[in-house]
Amino acid sequence: MSSKKIISLSNVTKIYKLYDEPIDRLKEALHPFRKKYHREFYAVNNVSFHVNKNEIVGLIGKNGSGKSTILKMITGILNPSDGAIQVEGKVSALLELGAGFNPDYTGMENIYLHGAIMGFTKEEIDLKVSEILSFADIGEFINQPVKMYSSGMFVRLAFAVAINVNPDILIIDEALSVGDVKFQQKCFRKIEEFKRDKTILVVSHDMGVITKYCDRAIWINEGTLLHDGSPVEISKKYQAFMIDSTLTKYDTTSEPSVNSAHADNTIDPIDSNLDVLGDQKVEILGIAMFDQENGKTLIVYPGQIVKIVLKVKSHTHIQAPIVGFTIKDRLGTILAQCNSFVQDKMLLDLAENQVSMFTFTFHIPQLNQGRYSISPAIASGTQDEHVQHCWVHDALVFQVLNKQKYHLEGILVLDEVDINQIS
């Protein structure tokens, strides 16, 4: 890895003016004494970092933390309110789905449009078209307007174009969270190959991507740089922070009474601040945990039978849906996973605008006392070839208690161990 700085941010700030009413803009502009009718919102506040040549750096943080704003300033879409940004080399970016493409143009026309924006002649783009089409692999749809594309088809074309215009810097803003697993793996293999002489800046809510592919991770929180360092260490801190933040909504410090546990049988809506992956063709609306007496609870014991109830809404017809969940500890370590495909439960197709409920009944593993999270997901296809529609990180946080007098270290509890002295 080179020590040459390709991207440098120095005390960068981005401020937006927020007005309560549209008319306030005019009143402010015309006021004789320059009275302010706005509030200042710091989307990015005094952020400084650099990215070296041949380095992959991951930006993490909850939704609305300022990550996308930083990428837009680096690409020149936005100007900073204060501070300085230096970028050396040609930048190719995959920002929000649809950015940089004309929806009324065909896929082929957009290839030439994007190439022209990047400074290539028609003859130079002609030489790249076959490789772009081969990588995108969308067949005859290349001659259809991109507004007719699915999100998966669009990201195939957008990624293929982005990597084939020979950029020095590739910027990816969560674009690879949509599409099928095989294409995502194909993209990451290309990223591994690409980074040999390029620089990559990627935003992702998938900590597996951050820890596997990135050389560094930068955690942005509420517009400020919170941590910059090892992807493994930063991702652990981030996931612990997200779980602890979710816990502030609940009182899990003591065991609830029987009456309070049974009083509310509603499904908790998904927190809009949680990290969500997938193409959103299906939306996870809510999740709750119930005990054997059908009382909602967030405090459980090892071995206890519980039921997870998941409420979802399909925005289009979904064939062969797969529902499942992941249990993680507060550091983000995956402890257990389950889904309907692995359990040989074939589910009915989901109709457009259908609201469905799914339940998972199981024994709580022999977990040590502590806090844990459940991340529900819904996909379609098979275990090996599936499309992720919605994955909500840490949607439900629960507390495990155990009845041992003393609490030892570790994730699991060894219950009722028979110990004998034989000599």
C-alpha positions in Angstrom: 0.0 0.0 0.0 1.3 3.4 -1.0 1.7 6.3 1.5 0.7 8.8 -1.1 -2.5 10.6 -0.1 -5.2 10.5 -2.9 -8.1 11.9 -0.9 -7.6 14.5 1.9 -10.3 16.2 4.0 -9.2 19.0 6.3 -11.6 20.4 8.8 -14.5 19.9 6.4 -18.0 21.2 7.5 -21.3 21.1 5.6 -24.1 23.3 6.9 -27.7 23.4 5.7 -30.1 26.1 6.4 -33.4 24.8 7.7 -36.6 26.9 7.4 -39.9 26.2 9.1 -41.9 27.7 6.2 -41.0 28.2 2.5 -41.9 31.9 2.9 -39.1 32.3 5.5 -36.5 32.2 2.7 -38.0 35.2 1.1 -38.5 37.0 4.4 -34.8 36.5 5.2 -33.6 37.6 1.8 -35.6 40.8 1.9 -35.3 41.7 5.6 -33.6 45.2 5.9 -31.6 44.2 9.0 -30.7 40.7 7.8 -32.8 38.9 10.4 -32.3 35.1 10.3 -35.3 32.9 9.8 -33.4 29.7 9.6 -31.7 27.2 11.9 -28.3 25.7 11.0 -28.0 22.0 10.6 -24.4 20.6 10.6 -24.6 17.5 8.3 -20.8 17.3 8.6 -18.9 19.0 11.3 -15.1 19.6 11.2 -14.1 16.2 9.7 -10.5 15.4 8.7 -9.1 12.2 7.3 -7.1 11.0 4.3 -7.1 8.0 2.0 -3.9 6.6 0.6 -3.3 5.1 -2.9 -4.3 1.4 -3.2 -6.3 1.6 0.0 -9.9 0.5 0.7 -11.5 2.6 3.4 -14.9 1.9 4.7 -17.2 4.6 6.1 -19.7 3.4 8.7 -22.4 5.1 10.7 -26.1 5.0 11.2 -28.5 6.5 8.7 -28.3 10.3 8.6 -24.8 10.5 10.2 -23.3 12.4 7.2 -21.5 9.6 5.3 -23.3 10.2 2.0 -22.8 14.0 2.3 -19.0 13.4 2.7 -19.0 11.2 -0.5 -20.9 13.9 -2.4 -18.4 16.5 -1.4 -15.5 14.3 -2.4 -17.1 13.7 -5.8 -17.8 17.4 -6.3 -21.6 17.1 -6.2 -21.7 19.3 -3.1 -19.4 22.0 -1.9 -18.3 22.2 1.7 -19.4 25.1 3.8 -15.9 25.2 5.3 -12.6 23.3 5.2 -10.7 21.9 2.2 -11.0 18.7 0.1 -8.2 17.5 -2.2 -8.7 14.7 -4.6 -5.9 13.5 -6.9 -7.1 11.5 -9.9 -10.3 10.6 -11.8 -13.3 9.6 -9.7 -16.0 7.1 -10.6 -18.9 6.9 -8.1 -21.9 4.7 -7.4 -24.0 6.9 -5.1 -27.7 6.5 -4.5 -29.4 4.3 -7.0 -30.1 6.2 -10.2 -27.5 8.9 -9.7 -25.7 9.9 -12.9 -28.0 8.0 -15.3 -30.8 9.5 -17.4 -33.9 7.3 -16.7 -35.3 7.9 -20.2 -32.2 6.8 -21.9 -31.5 3.1 -22.7 -28.8 1.3 -20.9 -26.5 1.6 -24.0 -27.2 5.3 -24.3 -26.3 5.8 -20.6 -23.0 3.9 -21.1 -22.0 6.5 -23.7 -23.4 9.4 -21.6 -21.4 8.3 -18.6 -18.3 7.8 -20.6 -18.6 11.2 -22.2 -19.0 12.8 -18.7 -15.8 11.0 -17.7 -14.0 12.6 -20.7 -13.9 9.6 -23.1 -14.4 9.9 -26.8 -17.0 7.8 -28.6 -14.2 5.7 -30.1 -12.7 5.0 -26.6 -16.1 4.0 -25.2 -16.6 1.7 -28.2 -13.6 -0.3 -27.0 -15.1 -0.7 -23.5 -18.7 -1.6 -24.4 -18.2 -5.3 -24.8 -16.5 -5.6 -21.4 -19.2 -3.5 -19.7 -22.0 -5.7 -21.3 -20.3 -8.9 -20.3 -19.9 -7.8 -16.7 -23.4 -6.4 -16.4 -25.0 -9.4 -18.0 -28.5 -7.9 -18.4 -29.0 -9.2 -22.0 -31.5 -7.5 -24.2 -32.5 -5.0 -21.5 -29.4 -3.0 -22.4 -31.6 -1.5 -25.2 -34.5 -0.6 -22.9 -34.9 2.7 -20.9 -33.2 2.3 -17.5 -36.4 3.5 -15.7 -37.8 0.0 -16.6 -34.9 -1.7 -14.8 -35.2 -3.5 -11.5 -32.9 -2.2 -8.8 -30.7 -5.3 -9.3 -30.4 -4.8 -13.0 -29.6 -1.1 -12.5 -26.8 -1.7 -10.1 -25.3 -4.4 -12.5 -25.1 -1.8 -15.2 -23.9 1.0 -12.9 -21.1 -1.0 -11.4 -20.0 -2.4 -14.7 -19.8 1.2 -16.1 -18.1 2.5 -13.0 -15.2 0.0 -13.0 -14.6 0.1 -16.8 -14.0 3.9 -17.2 -10.6 3.4 -15.7 -10.9 5.6 -12.6 -8.2 6.2 -10.1 -10.7 6.3 -7.3 -13.9 4.2 -7.0 -16.6 5.4 -4.5 -19.5 3.1 -3.6 -22.4 4.3 -1.4 -24.2 1.1 -0.3 -25.1 0.4 -3.9 -24.1 -3.3 -3.6 -26.6 -4.0 -0.9 -29.1 -4.8 -3.7 -28.9 -7.5 -6.4 -28.4 -11.2 -6.1 -25.7 -12.8 -4.0 -23.7 -14.2 -7.0 -23.4 -10.7 -8.6 -22.4 -9.2 -5.2 -19.6 -11.8 -4.9 -18.6 -11.0 -8.5 -18.4 -7.3 -7.7 -16.3 -7.9 -4.6 -13.9 -10.1 -6.6 -13.6 -7.2 -9.0 -13.0 -4.8 -6.1 -10.2 -7.1 -4.8 -8.6 -7.0 -8.3 -9.3 -3.3 -8.7 -7.5 -2.2 -5.5 -4.1 -3.4 -6.7 -3.5 0.0 -8.3 -6.6 2.0 -7.4 -8.2 3.6 -4.3 -11.7 2.7 -3.0 -13.9 4.5 -0.6 -17.1 2.5 0.4 -20.1 3.1 2.6 -21.7 0.0 4.0 -23.9 -1.1 6.9 -22.6 -4.7 6.4 -19.8 -5.1 8.9 -18.8 -8.3 7.2 -17.9 -6.3 4.1 -16.1 -3.7 6.2 -14.0 -6.3 8.0 -13.2 -8.5 5.0 -12.4 -6.0 2.3 -11.4 -2.7 4.0 -7.9 -1.8 5.2 -9.3 0.9 7.4 -12.7 1.9 8.8 -13.9 5.4 9.7 -17.0 5.8 11.9 -19.0 8.9 11.3 -21.6 9.8 14.0 -23.9 12.8 13.8 -21.6 14.6 11.4 -18.4 14.1 13.3 -15.5 11.6 13.0 -15.8 9.3 16.0 -13.1 6.7 15.3 -10.6 5.9 12.5 -8.7 2.6 12.6 -8.8 -1.2 12.3 -12.0 -2.4 10.6 -12.4 -5.2 13.1 -12.0 -3.0 16.1 -14.1 -0.2 14.7 -16.9 -2.5 13.6 -17.1 -4.1 17.1 -17.4 -0.7 18.7 -20.0 0.4 16.2 -22.2 -2.7 16.6 -22.0 -2.5 20.4 -23.0 1.2 20.2 -26.0 0.4 17.9 -27.2 -2.3 20.3 -26.8 -0.1 23.4 -28.6 2.7 21.5 -31.5 0.4 20.8 -31.6 -0.7 24.4 -32.3 2.8 25.6 -35.8 2.5 24.2 -36.5 -0.4 26.6 -36.2 -1.0 30.4 -34.4 -4.3 30.6 -32.6 -3.6 33.9 -35.1 -5.8 35.9 -37.4 -8.6 35.3 -41.0 -7.4 34.5 -43.9 -8.5 36.5 -46.3 -11.1 35.0 -49.0 -8.5 34.5 -46.7 -6.0 32.7 -45.2 -8.7 30.5 -48.7 -9.7 29.3 -50.2 -6.3 29.0 -49.1 -5.4 25.4 -49.3 -8.0 22.6 -48.7 -5.5 19.8 -45.8 -5.8 17.3 -43.2 -3.1 17.8 -42.6 -1.1 14.6 -39.1 -1.1 13.2 -37.0 1.9 14.3 -36.4 4.1 11.3 -32.8 4.8 12.5 -31.7 1.2 12.2 -29.4 0.0 9.4 -31.4 -1.7 6.6 -30.0 -3.7 3.7 -31.8 -5.0 0.5 -33.8 -3.9 -2.4 -36.9 -3.1 -0.2 -39.3 -5.1 -2.4 -40.4 -6.4 0.9 -40.4 -4.2 4.0 -40.1 -5.5 7.5 -42.7 -3.5 9.5 -42.3 -4.8 13.0 -40.9 -7.5 15.3 -41.6 -8.7 18.8 -40.7 -11.5 21.2 -43.3 -13.5 23.2 -43.0 -16.0 26.0 -44.9 -19.3 26.3 -48.0 -17.5 27.7 -48.1 -15.2 24.7 -46.8 -12.2 26.7 -44.4 -9.8 25.1 -41.0 -9.9 26.7 -37.4 -8.7 26.3 -36.0 -10.6 29.3 -35.5 -14.4 28.9 -33.6 -17.3 30.4 -31.4 -20.0 28.7 -33.6 -22.9 27.6 -36.8 -20.8 27.7 -39.2 -21.3 24.7 -39.9 -18.0 23.0 -41.7 -16.9 19.8 -40.5 -14.2 17.5 -43.2 -12.6 15.4 -42.3 -10.8 12.2 -44.6 -8.5 10.3 -43.7 -7.7 6.7 -45.2 -6.0 3.7 -44.4 -7.0 0.1 -44.4 -4.2 -2.4 -44.4 -6.6 -5.4 -45.1 -10.3 -6.1 -42.4 -12.4 -4.4 -41.9 -16.0 -5.3 -40.3 -18.5 -3.0 -39.8 -16.2 0.0 -37.2 -17.0 2.7 -37.5 -15.6 6.2 -35.0 -15.9 8.9 -33.0 -14.1 11.6 -29.5 -13.8 13.1 -28.7 -13.7 16.8 -25.6 -11.6 17.7 -23.9 -10.5 20.9 -23.2 -6.8 21.7 -19.9 -6.9 19.8 -21.6 -8.1 16.6 -20.4 -11.7 16.8 -22.9 -14.0 15.0 -24.0 -16.7 17.5 -26.8 -18.4 15.6 -28.8 -18.2 12.4 -32.1 -19.7 11.2 -34.2 -19.4 8.0 -37.1 -21.1 6.5 -35.2 -22.6 3.6 -32.7 -24.4 5.9 -35.6 -25.6 8.0 -37.3 -27.0 4.9 -40.3 -24.8 5.4 -41.6 -23.8 1.9 -43.5 -20.6 2.2 -46.4 -19.3 0.0 -45.7 -16.6 -2.5 -46.3 -13.0 -1.3 -48.7 -10.9 -3.4 -48.2 -7.3 -4.1 -49.1 -5.1 -1.1 -49.7 -8.1 1.0 -49.1 -7.8 4.8 -47.9 -11.1 6.3 -47.0 -12.4 9.7 -44.3 -15.0 10.3 -43.4 -16.7 13.6 -40.3 -18.5 14.8 -40.6 -20.7 18.0 -37.4 -21.9 19.5 -35.5 -22.4 22.8 -33.1 -19.6 23.9 -29.6 -21.0 23.5 -27.5 -21.5 26.7 -26.3 -18.0 26.5 -24.4 -16.2 29.3 -26.1 -13.3 31.1 -26.0 -10.2 28.9 -27.6 -8.3 26.0 -28.1 -9.8 22.5 -29.8 -8.7 19.3 -31.9 -10.3 16.6 -31.6 -9.2 13.0 -34.5 -10.4 10.9 -34.3 -10.8 7.1 -36.5 -11.7 4.2 -35.2 -12.9 0.8 -36.3 -15.0 -2.1 -34.7 -17.9 -4.0 -32.5 -20.5 -2.4 -29.8 -20.6 0.2 -27.0 -20.4 -2.4 -28.8 -18.2 -4.9 -31.1 -15.7 -3.4 -31.9 -12.0 -3.5 -31.9 -10.0 -0.3 -35.1 -7.9 0.0 -34.8 -6.6 3.5 -32.3 -7.2 6.4 -32.7 -5.0 9.5 -29.7 -5.0 11.7 -30.4 -5.3 15.5 -34.1 -4.8 15.1 -34.8 -6.4 18.5 -32.6 -6.3 21.6 -33.2 -8.7 24.5 -31.6 -9.5 27.8 -30.6 -13.0 28.9 -30.6 -13.7 32.7 -29.5 -16.9 34.3 -30.1 -18.3 37.7 -26.4 -19.1 38.6 -25.1 -17.6 41.8 -21.9 -16.5 40.1 -21.4 -15.3 36.5 -18.3 -16.4 34.6 -16.8 -15.1 31.4 -17.8 -16.4 27.9 -20.7 -16.5 25.6 -22.3 -19.9 26.6 -23.3 -21.3 30.0 -22.5 -24.9 30.9 -25.5 -25.8 32.9 -25.6 -28.6 35.5 -22.0 -29.8 35.0 -21.3 -33.0 37.0 -18.0 -32.6 38.7 -16.4 -35.4 40.8 -13.0 -35.8 42.5 -11.6 -39.2 41.5 -8.3 -39.1 43.4 
